[in-house]
Amino acid sequence: MPDHGNLTEHLPPAADAEAFETLFANPAVRIERIVSHGHASAEGFWYDQPHDEWVVIVQGEAVLAFADGRNLALRSGDWVAIPARCRHRVESTGMNTVWLAVHASPASTGVEARPR
């Protein structure tokens, strides 16, 4: 795990799958950089995670789809909080899209993923 770096430098080349890099982790939280090059979740696949997730688009763009039928378009600087067990998928991403994702134990805050 690195102890410092730059989120937009040294991006991995385009590949068949998104690139995930853990930047920080402890028992309560994990922070990762995700690099997408036009990727999307496989048809019919849904994330259904046991933890809360907060993501921000550092550069590029993406569209998240939610099981309730909502789509959320994100561009550089946009963020979204996704509560545990909120089924979602990556509908599309731009080339060289960089995400910062924070995964944490579920909270009882009632936060729901929604457009601003």
N, C-alpha and C positions, 0 to 999 in steps of 0.2 A: 504494500500500500504506500503510495507516495506521501511525502510530508509537505509538498508544495507543488505548484504548477500553474498552468494557464489553461482555462477551459477551451479556448478556441485554437490553440496551437497543437501541432503534432497529431493531427486527426488521422485516424486509420484510413486506409484506402477503402473504396467501395468493395463490398463483399456480399455474399448471399444473405447474410443476417446482420442485424444491427450490432454495433460494438458496445459492450458494457464494461465500464472500468470503475471499480470501487475506489472512492477517494478517501472515505473515512467510514469506520464502523466501530460500534461497541454494542453491548447487549440491547440497548434501547433504540438505536438509530443506525441507519445505513445511508450514506450519501454516494451517489454514483453519477458518472457522466455517461450519457448514452449518445452515440453518434449514428445517425440514420442517413442513408443515401437513397432516398426514394423508396424506403421500405414501408410495408403495411403488415398488419397481423394476417395470419392465414385465414382464408375464408372459413367462417363458422367458429373461429377461435375467440374466446373471451377471457380477459384477465379477471380473476375472482380471488383477490389477494386477502390474506388474513390480517394485513396491516394497513394503516393509513398511508397515503402517498401524497406528496406535494411535488409538483413538477413545474419548471419554468423553461421556456424556450430561450436559450441563450443566443442562438442565431438560427436563422432559417424559418421553417414553417411546418405545421402539422395539423391534422384534423383527428380528433378523438371522437369515437362513436360510443354511445352508452346504450345499454340494453333496453332502456325505456324509450328509445327512439331519438333521443337528442344527439345532435352533432355539435362539436365545439371546435371552431377554427382558431388556431393559435399562431401567432407570429412572434418575432423577437421581442422579448420583454414580457410576454403574456404568461400568466401562471394559473394553475388550477389545483384545488385541494380535492382529492379523491378519497372518500372514506373507505374503510375496510369493507369488503364484500360488495362494493359497487362495481357491477360488471361493466367492463369497458374494453375497447380495442383501439388499436392504431389504424385509422382508416387510410391515412396517407401521410407522407412526409416529403419535404423538399430534399434536394441534394445538399450534403454537408450540414444537415440540421443537427444542432447540438442541444441536448436536454440536460438539465440538472435535476435529478430526482432524489427526494428525501423520503425514506421509508421509516415509519415509526410505529410503535405499539399503538393500537387503537385508543382513541380518546372518546369520551362521552360528551363531546361538544355539540353534536348535532349538525356539524358542518356537512354540507352537500355540495357535490361538484355542480357548478352552474355557471353560465356565462355572466360576465360582469356587465 
